[in-house]
Amino acid sequence: MSRRALSLAAYLAYARGGATPKTAPLPGRPDGPVVWAYAETHEQGRALASLCARLRGLRPEITVLVSGRMPERADLVPVPLPAETVPECDAFAKRLRPDVVLWAGRTLRPALLDALEQHNAHLIALDAQDRLWQTPAPRWMPDPSPATLALFDSFYTVNSDANRRLRRLGIDRSQLRKKGPLIDNDPPPTCDDQQHEKLAGLLSGRPVWLAAHLNGDEASDVLRAHRISSRLAHRLLLILVPANEGDAPRMITEAEALQLRVCQWDQGETPDEHTQVLIAEGPEELGLWYRLAPLVFLGGSLANGHGGQDPYLAAALGAAILYGPNVGKHVDAYSRLVDAGAARIVRDADSLAAAVSHLVAPDQAAVMAHAGWDLVSSGAALVDAVLSEICAHLDHTGEH
């Protein structure tokens, strides 16, 4: 396919005219190699930021510029996106001249991507899925998506279906790298090995589940679910970690009202054979609790208004995952884990109790945990492959 196919040429002619909106001033191009990263969604932004942090660790001489829904980090330099007009995009590409572009998102910017390619940027598409690619082109115009996709040098796709879609759009097979989804790969929290060994010994043989980042307005459902589940597994232990330490007294009161025997970890208490709920007020030791509990319910998801928690940390530490329906901030992550068989949705105390009763069996939780670990591991392999491509390109072009 021609890099200036008719559809793209028509789009660029359309994007050349009209009033140009004012955009914020750009910084000057820093010395040394430059990578510009763009993320369309919050989840992609977090994952891409982790990837870029790894890149900076390997090659600290690289400056990483970021746009879109990227989190604020000291080692990332935010730059405003230009208006999708040929003059603005050309000025952006000419001023910053990134050596490598990392693009995570299915909404394409043909004028911007063409300008970057014209200024010799190496374009890498991440998280390519089996979905329609979108552009700002009006409906009466020929779709510029295939010609815009042809500007990319490589695509990291989530599965074979995404590969097939891109092949149908004219992308050469050699450009496709099926590596799985782009996911956040920040290192999991550590824990005290001696303390872990001691508690694992104390809890040996007991079924354990964890409710992490639990908000005050969903604690009642979780505690009631635990009480119901305990009727079938009388040695069942719930480890409860509030999202806010100030909610702990309320949760202790609610547990005691349900006649559940409570251990207050932060008061120096240690669980014994009769403990039914262990409450740890702060998040500092979540690394310990994740490693002790094969089944985890992630809070902020049963009640409205919280948006849920990132589930990849629990998956990385080998837990089967339960969650409520209100996970708008991380819906793609949960959808991927559900599709992989690593997570299950619950909607109230009764459905949570039923899920806990079923999944506290070690063999049941292990199947889900293994599926989650496979997904997270594929994300790590993706990061390694992308970093390898970036470094190889910079070495080849002499930007090192």
C-alpha positions, 0 to 999 in steps of 0.5 A: 500500500502506498504511504500516501494512498488516496484516502490519506492524501484526501484526509491531509488535504482536508486537515490542511485548511480551516482555522487552527486552534491554539495549543500550548507551547512545546518544549524544545527538543532535549539532547540525546534520543527521544521517545514520545508515548501516547495513551488513549485510556487510563489503563493504557497510560498506566501500563505505558508509563511502567514500560517507559520507566523500565526503558529509562532504567535501561537507557537513562540517556533517553528522554520520554515525552508523553501525551494523552492519558498518562499519569504524572511521573518525575521521569516523564515529560508531558507535552500537549497534543497538537490540533489535528491539522497539517500545520500544527502536526508538522510543527509538533513533529519538526520541533520534537523529532522523536526517534521512536513513537509508542502509540496505544489507542485505536483512535488514529490521528492521521495528520499527526502520525503522517507528520511523525513518519515524515520526520523519520520517527519509528512508529510502534503500535501497542495493544492492537485489538480486534476492533475497528480503528477510528479517525476524525475523518468525516463520513463522506471521506474515504476511510484513511485508517488502512493508509494510516496504519501503513505508517507504523513499523510494527504492531504488538497485538493482543491475539490472533483475531487482531492479527487477522484484522490487520492483515485484512487491512493490508499490514504485512505479516512480518510487522505483527507481533502477537504478545498479548495485552499491554498491562501494568507491570510495576513490581509487586510489593515485597513482604517480610519473609520471616513474618510470612513463614510464621503466619503461613505456619499458623494458618496452615490447613485453614482456608483463607481469603482476602478483602483488599482496599475495602470501602466502608460502604461495602464492608457489611456485604463482605462480612455477611458473605464471610459469615454465610461461607463460614457455615460450610467452612467453619475454619475459614479466615477473612483478612480484611484491609480497609481502603481508608484506615479511618474505616477500621473501627466501624468494620470491627464493630460490624464484624463483632455485631455479626458475632465474628471473632476479630483479630486486630493486627495493628494492635499486636494481636496474632490470629489463633484457631478461633479467629474468623476475621483479621483486620489490618488497618493499613495497606503497608503489608498488602504484599504479605496478605496477597501472598497468604490468601489464594482468593482475593476480593478487590474492594471499591467495586460493590458500591457506586462511586469508587471505580474499583482497583487495578487487579493486575497486582493480585493476579501477579501474586497468584490470587484468584480474583473476585470483584463487584460490578463498579470497576469503571476505572479498570473495566478493560483489565477485569474484562481481560482477566474474566476472558482468561478465566482468572476473575469472577464478578459478584453483585451482593453478599449472597453471590459473594458468599457463593463464590467464596464457598466454591473457590476457597477449595485450593484446586478451584482457586489454583486454576484461576490463579494460574490463568491470571499469572499467564496473562500477567506473564504475557504482559512482561514478555510484551514489555521485554519485546518492545524495549528490545525493539526500541533499543535496537532501533536507537542503536541502528540509527546511532541514537545512543 
